[in-house]
Amino acid sequence: MHDDGSGVVTVTAVLDPAAVKAAEVGGGTLEERVRLGDLGKAGWTVQPWARAADGSAQITFSKPFANPEQATAILKELDGTVGPLRDVTVSRDPGTFSTSYSTKGTLDLEHLQTGMTSDKDIVGSLLAQGIDAGAVDQSLLTDLRDSFGLTVEVELPGGTTVVKGTRGKVTPVDASTSVLDTTRVVLVAIAVVLVVLAVAVLLWPGRRRRRATRGAPRG
């Protein structure tokens, strides 16, 4: 997040070599097998897959926001109803001399879900092929619990907080900073100095005597 409350949500997904091989089994490619068209339609900018020498691959996609409310909505959109980021909120609270920024929520790797059974299209497609969607979901869930990891990095004006999820546990996300508005402080200090000087001039003894002399009757 920037000083004015705008910023960008960025996601980097990393597949280890085994996951890449599984995705490309039968001669396919990540670009063909992992469908990302809906992300572009929803306003996300998607970078091409980047492959490493060890056979792993990663992809990055991002979406800008104009204010903290939009950031909260984007995180909810990203996480859906079963994702591991729970109740994440982003806020910016301007004060008289400083502005506070925060991101709070929960990183839940204890109650992981695939979300597959909540997708009617996937369930319908599996049923049409005589496949038990529940059994597939449980198999995927076992792999997910063993292999999935998540790290959240919150960059706020004044500091960065990194929260790494622990497998099988719930970890709080609580990042907050407070940034002093030095320009406003300086302006207030100047105003106070000017007021003090004005009062001092009005109460200056020599000025009071001159006023008294000008007001005395002439002989």
GROMACS elastic network, one bead per residue, 0.5 to 0.9 nm:
[ bonds ]
;  ai    aj funct       b0    kb
    1     4     6  0.80061   500
    1     5     6  0.58363   500
    1     6     6  0.56610   500
    1     8     6  0.67958   500
    1     9     6  0.87621   500
    1    65     6  0.88472   500
    1    67     6  0.87039   500
    1    68     6  0.82071   500
    1    71     6  0.89291   500
    1   101     6  0.85702   500
    1   154     6  0.82350   500
    1   155     6  0.61401   500
    1   156     6  0.51212   500
    1   157     6  0.66706   500
    2     5     6  0.54181   500
    2     6     6  0.54530   500
    2     7     6  0.55624   500
    2     8     6  0.89347   500
    2   155     6  0.85854   500
    2   156     6  0.67994   500
    2   157     6  0.60446   500
    3     6     6  0.74300   500
    3     7     6  0.89545   500
    3    92     6  0.89921   500
    3    99     6  0.85261   500
    3   101     6  0.88901   500
    3   156     6  0.81052   500
    3   157     6  0.58935   500
    3   179     6  0.87594   500
    4     7     6  0.86553   500
    4    66     6  0.86320   500
    4    67     6  0.77783   500
    4    92     6  0.85275   500
    5    65     6  0.85023   500
    5    66     6  0.67902   500
    5    68     6  0.58483   500
    5    91     6  0.80946   500
    5    92     6  0.63525   500
    5   101     6  0.83787   500
    6    64     6  0.76816   500
    6    65     6  0.55265   500
    6    68     6  0.68971   500
    6    70     6  0.87844   500
    6    71     6  0.82694   500
    7    63     6  0.87663   500
    7    64     6  0.57669   500
    7    65     6  0.54056   500
    7    66     6  0.65866   500
    7    67     6  0.75535   500
    7    68     6  0.85260   500
    7    71     6  0.79528   500
    8    62     6  0.67179   500
    8    63     6  0.56095   500
    8    65     6  0.56471   500
    8    66     6  0.85550   500
    8    71     6  0.76706   500
    9    61     6  0.85091   500
    9    62     6  0.55017   500
    9    63     6  0.53649   500
    9    64     6  0.61920   500
    9    65     6  0.75697   500
    9    71     6  0.71599   500
    9    74     6  0.75608   500
    9    75     6  0.77057   500
   10    60     6  0.70749   500
   10    61     6  0.58906   500
   10    63     6  0.66178   500
   10    64     6  0.85513   500
   11    59     6  0.82182   500
   11    60     6  0.55721   500
   11    61     6  0.54421   500
   11    62     6  0.61442   500
   12    58     6  0.67851   500
   12    59     6  0.56768   500
   12    61     6  0.66594   500
   12    62     6  0.87309   500
   13    57     6  0.84796   500
   13    58     6  0.54698   500
   13    59     6  0.54179   500
   13    60     6  0.64163   500
   13    61     6  0.86723   500
   14    56     6  0.73759   500
   14    57     6  0.59002   500
   14    59     6  0.66758   500
   14    60     6  0.88617   500
   15    18     6  0.78441   500
   15    19     6  0.55765   500
   15    20     6  0.61027   500
   15    56     6  0.56189   500
   15    57     6  0.53445   500
   15    58     6  0.60528   500
   15    59     6  0.88059   500
   16    19     6  0.53518   500
   16    20     6  0.63653   500
   16    21     6  0.88338   500
   16    54     6  0.85958   500
   16    55     6  0.72050   500
   16    57     6  0.67137   500
   16    58     6  0.86527   500
   17    20     6  0.50953   500
   17    21     6  0.62420   500
   17    22     6  0.86550   500
   17    54     6  0.67950   500
   17    57     6  0.74269   500
   18    21     6  0.51665   500
   18    22     6  0.62092   500
   18    23     6  0.86622   500
   18    55     6  0.81600   500
   18    56     6  0.78331   500
   19    22     6  0.50529   500
   19    23     6  0.61514   500
   19    24     6  0.86204   500
   19    56     6  0.78886   500
   20    23     6  0.51182   500
   20    24     6  0.61792   500
   20    25     6  0.85619   500
   20    29     6  0.87176   500
   20    30     6  0.73547   500
   20    55     6  0.72342   500
   20    56     6  0.63906   500
   20    57     6  0.70028   500
   21    24     6  0.51448   500
   21    25     6  0.59196   500
   21    55     6  0.83030   500
   21    56     6  0.89754   500
   22    25     6  0.53063   500
   23    26     6  0.88738   500
   23    28     6  0.75545   500
   23    29     6  0.72572   500
   23    30     6  0.64443   500
   23    33     6  0.66785   500
   23    34     6  0.80653   500
   24    27     6  0.58642   500
   24    29     6  0.50104   500
   24    30     6  0.62704   500
   24    32     6  0.88237   500
   24    33     6  0.72795   500
   25    28     6  0.62936   500
   25    29     6  0.83258   500
   28    31     6  0.83921   500
   28    32     6  0.64909   500
   28    33     6  0.66549   500
   29    32     6  0.52163   500
   29    33     6  0.59942   500
   29    34     6  0.83075   500
   30    33     6  0.50292   500
   30    34     6  0.55188   500
   30    35     6  0.86077   500
   30    49     6  0.78241   500
   30    57     6  0.89841   500
   31    34     6  0.58232   500
   31    35     6  0.72629   500
   31    36     6  0.86025   500
   31    48     6  0.84385   500
   31    49     6  0.74907   500
   32    35     6  0.67820   500
   35    38     6  0.78608   500
   36    39     6  0.55418   500
   36    40     6  0.72743   500
   36    46     6  0.80795   500
   37    40     6  0.55959   500
   37    41     6  0.66852   500
   37    42     6  0.89567   500
   38    41     6  0.50756   500
   38    42     6  0.62240   500
   38    43     6  0.89034   500
   38    44     6  0.87875   500
   39    42     6  0.51043   500
   39    43     6  0.65470   500
   39    44     6  0.52716   500
   39    45     6  0.75611   500
   39    46     6  0.74806   500
   39    61     6  0.84175   500
   40    43     6  0.52827   500
   40    45     6  0.61601   500
   40    46     6  0.69668   500
   41    44     6  0.73154   500
   43    62     6  0.86740   500
   43    63     6  0.65183   500
   43    64     6  0.86406   500
   44    61     6  0.62883   500
   44    62     6  0.54243   500
   44    64     6  0.81942   500
   45    60     6  0.84409   500
   45    61     6  0.53463   500
   45    62     6  0.52751   500
   45    63     6  0.63378   500
   46    59     6  0.77202   500
   46    60     6  0.61729   500
   46    62     6  0.67347   500
   47    50     6  0.84872   500
   47    59     6  0.63037   500
   47    60     6  0.54469   500
   47    61     6  0.59475   500
   47    62     6  0.86630   500
   48    58     6  0.87173   500
   48    59     6  0.63547   500
   48    60     6  0.76394   500
   49    57     6  0.65645   500
   49    58     6  0.57228   500
   49    60     6  0.77700   500
   50    56     6  0.86285   500
   50    57     6  0.54884   500
   50    58     6  0.53188   500
   50    59     6  0.62200   500
   50    60     6  0.88542   500
   51    54     6  0.83670   500
   51    55     6  0.66643   500
   51    56     6  0.59496   500
   51    58     6  0.65383   500
   51    59     6  0.89133   500
   52    55     6  0.55960   500
   52    56     6  0.54137   500
   52    57     6  0.58974   500
   52    58     6  0.83103   500
   53    56     6  0.73452   500
   54    57     6  0.88293   500
   63    74     6  0.78096   500
   64    70     6  0.87106   500
   64    71     6  0.80123   500
   64    74     6  0.88510   500
   65    68     6  0.74476   500
   65    69     6  0.84304   500
   65    70     6  0.54830   500
   65    71     6  0.55937   500
   65    74     6  0.79702   500
   66    69     6  0.83329   500
   66    70     6  0.65230   500
   66    71     6  0.78201   500
   67    70     6  0.55014   500
   67    71     6  0.65497   500
   67    91     6  0.85274   500
   67    92     6  0.84309   500
   68    72     6  0.62432   500
   68    73     6  0.86527   500
   68    89     6  0.81270   500
   68    90     6  0.52227   500
   68    91     6  0.52177   500
   68    92     6  0.65440   500
   69    72     6  0.51885   500
   69    73     6  0.63346   500
   69    74     6  0.87315   500
   69    89     6  0.80717   500
   69    90     6  0.68254   500
   69    91     6  0.72721   500
   70    74     6  0.61061   500
   70    75     6  0.86433   500
   70    90     6  0.87401   500
   71    74     6  0.51116   500
   71    75     6  0.62847   500
   71    76     6  0.86520   500
   71    89     6  0.80088   500
   71    90     6  0.64488   500
   71    91     6  0.88439   500
   72    75     6  0.52797   500
   72    76     6  0.63079   500
   72    77     6  0.86786   500
   72    88     6  0.66575   500
   72    89     6  0.51578   500
   72    90     6  0.54829   500
   72    91     6  0.84036   500
   72   103     6  0.89697   500
   73    76     6  0.50704   500
   73    77     6  0.61114   500
   73    78     6  0.85761   500
   73    89     6  0.85378   500
   74    78     6  0.60380   500
   74    79     6  0.85454   500
   75    79     6  0.60744   500
   75    80     6  0.84341   500
   75    85     6  0.80866   500
   75    88     6  0.71770   500
   75    89     6  0.83743   500
   76    79     6  0.51626   500
   76    80     6  0.58338   500
   76    81     6  0.80292   500
   76    83     6  0.89719   500
   76    85     6  0.82189   500
   76    86     6  0.84052   500
   76    87     6  0.79948   500
   76    88     6  0.75276   500
   77    80     6  0.54116   500
   77    81     6  0.87295   500
   78    83     6  0.81995   500
   79    82     6  0.69551   500
   79    84     6  0.69896   500
   79    85     6  0.61906   500
   79    86     6  0.80187   500
   80    83     6  0.57927   500
   80    85     6  0.89662   500
   80   115     6  0.88563   500
   81    86     6  0.88019   500
   81   115     6  0.81368   500
   82    85     6  0.85507   500
   82    86     6  0.85889   500
   82   111     6  0.89000   500
   82   112     6  0.75306   500
   82   113     6  0.59957   500
   82   114     6  0.75225   500
   82   115     6  0.60786   500
   83    86     6  0.72311   500
   83   108     6  0.82688   500
   83   112     6  0.72160   500
   83   113     6  0.70306   500
   83   114     6  0.81746   500
   83   115     6  0.79752   500
   84   106     6  0.78772   500
   84   107     6  0.56454   500
   84   109     6  0.61134   500
   84   110     6  0.86106   500
   84   111     6  0.77473   500
   84   112     6  0.64221   500
   84   113     6  0.82010   500
   84   150     6  0.84959   500
   85    88     6  0.66091   500
   85   105     6  0.71916   500
   85   106     6  0.58096   500
   85   108     6  0.62845   500
   85   109     6  0.89176   500
   86   105     6  0.59158   500
   86   107     6  0.63360   500
   86   108     6  0.69183   500
   87   104     6  0.78466   500
   87   105     6  0.51266   500
   87   106     6  0.65458   500
   88   103     6  0.69378   500
   88   104     6  0.54603   500
   88   106     6  0.66813   500
   88   107     6  0.88975   500
   88   173     6  0.80650   500
   89   102     6  0.80953   500
   89   103     6  0.56494   500
   89   104     6  0.54767   500
   89   105     6  0.64039   500
   90   101     6  0.77924   500
   90   102     6  0.58291   500
   90   104     6  0.67211   500
   91   100     6  0.81359   500
   91   101     6  0.57570   500
   91   102     6  0.53393   500
   91   103     6  0.65054   500
   91   104     6  0.87897   500
   92    99     6  0.70656   500
   92   100     6  0.57518   500
   92   102     6  0.66342   500
   93    98     6  0.87744   500
   93    99     6  0.56481   500
   93   100     6  0.50529   500
   93   101     6  0.64165   500
   93   102     6  0.87290   500
   94    97     6  0.82175   500
   94    98     6  0.63675   500
   94   100     6  0.62115   500
   94   101     6  0.85818   500
   95    98     6  0.51483   500
   95    99     6  0.53929   500
   95   100     6  0.75822   500
   96    99     6  0.80352   500
   96   181     6  0.84627   500
   96   184     6  0.82494   500
   96   185     6  0.89413   500
   97   179     6  0.86855   500
   97   180     6  0.60223   500
   97   181     6  0.54221   500
   97   182     6  0.76537   500
   97   184     6  0.64548   500
   97   185     6  0.62637   500
   98   178     6  0.64760   500
   98   179     6  0.53432   500
   98   181     6  0.50533   500
   98   182     6  0.83013   500
   98   184     6  0.88042   500
   99   177     6  0.83564   500
   99   178     6  0.55840   500
   99   179     6  0.53484   500
   99   180     6  0.66124   500
   99   181     6  0.72634   500
  100   157     6  0.89630   500
  100   176     6  0.72356   500
  100   177     6  0.57483   500
  100   179     6  0.64390   500
  100   180     6  0.89155   500
  101   156     6  0.66726   500
  101   157     6  0.74257   500
  101   158     6  0.89708   500
  101   175     6  0.82312   500
  101   176     6  0.55095   500
  101   177     6  0.53356   500
  101   178     6  0.62982   500
  101   179     6  0.82729   500
  102   156     6  0.75523   500
  102   174     6  0.74110   500
  102   175     6  0.54702   500
  102   177     6  0.64937   500
  102   178     6  0.88140   500
  103   154     6  0.73743   500
  103   156     6  0.86737   500
  103   173     6  0.72055   500
  103   174     6  0.60241   500
  103   175     6  0.52108   500
  103   176     6  0.64554   500
  104   172     6  0.76651   500
  104   173     6  0.51847   500
  104   175     6  0.63460   500
  104   176     6  0.82642   500
  105   171     6  0.89020   500
  105   172     6  0.61197   500
  105   174     6  0.66843   500
  106   170     6  0.68728   500
  106   171     6  0.58584   500
  106   173     6  0.52800   500
  106   174     6  0.83819   500
  107   150     6  0.82192   500
  107   151     6  0.87778   500
  107   152     6  0.83635   500
  107   163     6  0.84190   500
  107   164     6  0.84396   500
  107   165     6  0.62848   500
  107   166     6  0.88052   500
  107   169     6  0.84807   500
  107   170     6  0.57950   500
  107   171     6  0.50312   500
  107   172     6  0.60098   500
  107   173     6  0.65716   500
  108   111     6  0.63500   500
  108   112     6  0.71609   500
  108   165     6  0.74590   500
  108   166     6  0.85499   500
  108   167     6  0.88351   500
  108   168     6  0.80233   500
  108   169     6  0.64215   500
  108   171     6  0.62968   500
  108   172     6  0.83669   500
  109   112     6  0.55800   500
  109   145     6  0.78547   500
  109   148     6  0.85103   500
  109   149     6  0.81211   500
  109   150     6  0.83276   500
  109   165     6  0.67297   500
  109   166     6  0.66959   500
  109   167     6  0.56027   500
  109   168     6  0.51256   500
  109   169     6  0.53379   500
  109   170     6  0.58932   500
  109   171     6  0.80780   500
  110   145     6  0.84285   500
  110   166     6  0.85658   500
  110   167     6  0.68783   500
  110   170     6  0.59460   500
  111   168     6  0.75590   500
  111   169     6  0.82600   500
  111   170     6  0.84375   500
  112   141     6  0.75599   500
  112   144     6  0.77492   500
  112   145     6  0.69674   500
  112   168     6  0.85131   500
  113   116     6  0.82244   500
  113   137     6  0.87182   500
  113   141     6  0.65279   500
  113   144     6  0.82499   500
  113   145     6  0.89120   500
  114   117     6  0.78359   500
  114   118     6  0.89714   500
  114   137     6  0.68456   500
  114   138     6  0.87286   500
  114   140     6  0.71117   500
  114   141     6  0.61275   500
  114   144     6  0.76967   500
  115   118     6  0.55063   500
  115   119     6  0.69350   500
  115   137     6  0.83723   500
  116   119     6  0.54345   500
  116   120     6  0.84150   500
  116   122     6  0.69132   500
  116   123     6  0.73775   500
  116   133     6  0.81160   500
  116   134     6  0.88614   500
  116   136     6  0.88804   500
  116   137     6  0.64545   500
  117   120     6  0.71420   500
  117   122     6  0.75891   500
  117   123     6  0.61468   500
  117   133     6  0.68100   500
  117   134     6  0.70181   500
  117   137     6  0.69580   500
  118   121     6  0.89824   500
  118   122     6  0.85586   500
  118   123     6  0.79139   500
  119   122     6  0.55482   500
  119   123     6  0.63092   500
  119   124     6  0.86097   500
  120   123     6  0.51265   500
  120   124     6  0.58956   500
  120   125     6  0.84450   500
  121   124     6  0.51406   500
  121   125     6  0.60975   500
  121   126     6  0.86762   500
  122   125     6  0.51026   500
  122   126     6  0.62225   500
  122   127     6  0.85973   500
  122   133     6  0.83367   500
  123   126     6  0.52234   500
  123   127     6  0.61397   500
  123   128     6  0.85851   500
  123   131     6  0.89726   500
  123   132     6  0.86028   500
  123   133     6  0.58786   500
  123   134     6  0.88345   500
  124   127     6  0.51338   500
  124   128     6  0.61181   500
  124   129     6  0.87669   500
  124   133     6  0.87433   500
  125   128     6  0.51732   500
  125   129     6  0.66159   500
  125   130     6  0.89331   500
  125   131     6  0.86900   500
  126   129     6  0.51982   500
  126   130     6  0.63656   500
  126   131     6  0.50408   500
  126   132     6  0.68956   500
  126   133     6  0.61503   500
  127   131     6  0.53289   500
  127   132     6  0.65900   500
  127   133     6  0.69951   500
  128   131     6  0.74769   500
  129   132     6  0.89974   500
  131   134     6  0.88804   500
  131   135     6  0.83327   500
  131   136     6  0.80014   500
  132   135     6  0.54302   500
  132   136     6  0.64770   500
  132   137     6  0.87315   500
  133   136     6  0.51478   500
  133   137     6  0.60822   500
  133   138     6  0.87277   500
  134   137     6  0.50047   500
  134   138     6  0.62804   500
  134   139     6  0.86937   500
  135   138     6  0.52066   500
  135   139     6  0.62820   500
  135   140     6  0.86705   500
  136   139     6  0.51335   500
  136   140     6  0.61736   500
  136   141     6  0.84875   500
  137   140     6  0.51532   500
  137   141     6  0.59927   500
  137   142     6  0.87020   500
  138   142     6  0.62790   500
  138   143     6  0.88141   500
  139   142     6  0.53390   500
  139   143     6  0.66482   500
  139   144     6  0.87151   500
  140   143     6  0.51921   500
  140   144     6  0.60181   500
  140   145     6  0.87026   500
  141   145     6  0.61608   500
  141   146     6  0.86261   500
  142   145     6  0.53909   500
  142   146     6  0.64783   500
  142   147     6  0.88136   500
  143   146     6  0.52018   500
  143   147     6  0.60744   500
  143   148     6  0.80543   500
  144   147     6  0.53113   500
  144   148     6  0.53090   500
  144   149     6  0.89708   500
  145   148     6  0.59431   500
  145   149     6  0.86881   500
  145   167     6  0.74172   500
  145   168     6  0.75936   500
  146   149     6  0.88547   500
  146   167     6  0.81011   500
  148   167     6  0.80683   500
  149   164     6  0.83404   500
  149   165     6  0.67544   500
  149   166     6  0.78239   500
  149   167     6  0.72195   500
  150   163     6  0.87271   500
  150   164     6  0.63606   500
  150   165     6  0.55136   500
  150   166     6  0.83182   500
  151   162     6  0.71544   500
  151   163     6  0.57703   500
  151   165     6  0.58963   500
  152   161     6  0.82225   500
  152   162     6  0.58069   500
  152   163     6  0.51390   500
  152   164     6  0.63088   500
  152   165     6  0.80255   500
  152   173     6  0.82117   500
  153   160     6  0.70605   500
  153   161     6  0.58024   500
  153   163     6  0.63299   500
  153   164     6  0.85025   500
  154   159     6  0.85094   500
  154   160     6  0.56087   500
  154   161     6  0.51967   500
  154   162     6  0.63513   500
  154   163     6  0.82817   500
  154   175     6  0.68823   500
  155   158     6  0.83884   500
  155   159     6  0.63446   500
  155   161     6  0.66037   500
  155   162     6  0.86716   500
  155   175     6  0.87530   500
  156   159     6  0.55069   500
  156   160     6  0.59504   500
  156   161     6  0.82307   500
  156   175     6  0.81992   500
  156   176     6  0.75359   500
  156   177     6  0.68810   500
  157   160     6  0.80555   500
  157   177     6  0.69966   500
  157   178     6  0.79216   500
  157   179     6  0.69638   500
  158   176     6  0.89787   500
  158   177     6  0.59620   500
  158   178     6  0.68945   500
  158   179     6  0.61312   500
  159   175     6  0.88859   500
  159   176     6  0.82211   500
  159   177     6  0.65926   500
  160   175     6  0.79006   500
  160   176     6  0.89089   500
  160   177     6  0.88652   500
  161   173     6  0.89754   500
  161   174     6  0.83769   500
  161   175     6  0.59359   500
  161   176     6  0.83634   500
  162   173     6  0.88544   500
  162   175     6  0.85710   500
  163   171     6  0.79930   500
  163   172     6  0.81741   500
  163   173     6  0.65702   500
  163   174     6  0.86809   500
  164   171     6  0.80188   500
  165   168     6  0.88159   500
  165   169     6  0.75132   500
  165   170     6  0.74825   500
  165   171     6  0.61618   500
  166   169     6  0.54695   500
  166   170     6  0.72643   500
  166   171     6  0.71449   500
  167   170     6  0.84538   500
  179   182     6  0.88775   500
  180   183     6  0.88093   500
  180   184     6  0.87995   500
  180   185     6  0.82587   500
  181   184     6  0.55306   500
  181   185     6  0.63757   500
  181   186     6  0.88038   500
  182   186     6  0.60599   500
  182   187     6  0.85552   500
  183   186     6  0.51970   500
  183   187     6  0.62121   500
  183   188     6  0.86532   500
  184   187     6  0.50944   500
  184   188     6  0.61337   500
  184   189     6  0.85087   500
  185   188     6  0.51932   500
  185   189     6  0.60983   500
  185   190     6  0.86160   500
  186   189     6  0.50050   500
  186   190     6  0.61221   500
  186   191     6  0.85684   500
  187   190     6  0.50905   500
  187   191     6  0.61551   500
  187   192     6  0.86275   500
  188   191     6  0.50138   500
  188   192     6  0.61686   500
  188   193     6  0.86154   500
  189   192     6  0.51126   500
  189   193     6  0.62063   500
  189   194     6  0.86477   500
  190   193     6  0.50618   500
  190   194     6  0.61563   500
  190   195     6  0.86215   500
  191   194     6  0.51074   500
  191   195     6  0.62056   500
  191   196     6  0.86501   500
  192   195     6  0.51173   500
  192   196     6  0.61972   500
  192   197     6  0.86080   500
  193   196     6  0.51058   500
  193   197     6  0.61371   500
  193   198     6  0.85740   500
  194   197     6  0.50535   500
  194   198     6  0.60808   500
  194   199     6  0.86175   500
  195   198     6  0.50583   500
  195   199     6  0.62230   500
  195   200     6  0.85305   500
  196   199     6  0.51799   500
  196   200     6  0.60717   500
  196   201     6  0.86553   500
  197   201     6  0.61514   500
  197   202     6  0.86364   500
  198   201     6  0.52077   500
  198   202     6  0.63298   500
  198   203     6  0.87336   500
  199   202     6  0.51445   500
  199   203     6  0.62148   500
  199   204     6  0.84944   500
  200   203     6  0.51749   500
  200   204     6  0.58431   500
  201   204     6  0.51096   500
  201   205     6  0.88973   500
  201   207     6  0.76679   500
  202   205     6  0.87298   500
  202   207     6  0.73053   500
  202   208     6  0.78616   500
  203   206     6  0.87457   500
  203   207     6  0.73792   500
  203   208     6  0.69302   500
  204   207     6  0.54123   500
  204   208     6  0.64321   500
  204   209     6  0.89452   500
  205   208     6  0.50948   500
  205   209     6  0.62598   500
  205   210     6  0.87004   500
  206   209     6  0.51106   500
  206   210     6  0.62332   500
  206   211     6  0.86507   500
  207   210     6  0.51533   500
  207   211     6  0.62409   500
  207   212     6  0.86488   500
  208   211     6  0.51521   500
  208   212     6  0.62283   500
  208   213     6  0.87006   500
  209   213     6  0.60997   500
  209   214     6  0.86048   500
  210   213     6  0.50209   500
  210   214     6  0.61494   500
  210   215     6  0.85220   500
  211   214     6  0.52327   500
  211   215     6  0.62268   500
  211   216     6  0.88746   500
  212   215     6  0.51435   500
  212   216     6  0.63466   500
  213   216     6  0.52804   500
  213   217     6  0.87148   500
  214   217     6  0.83209   500
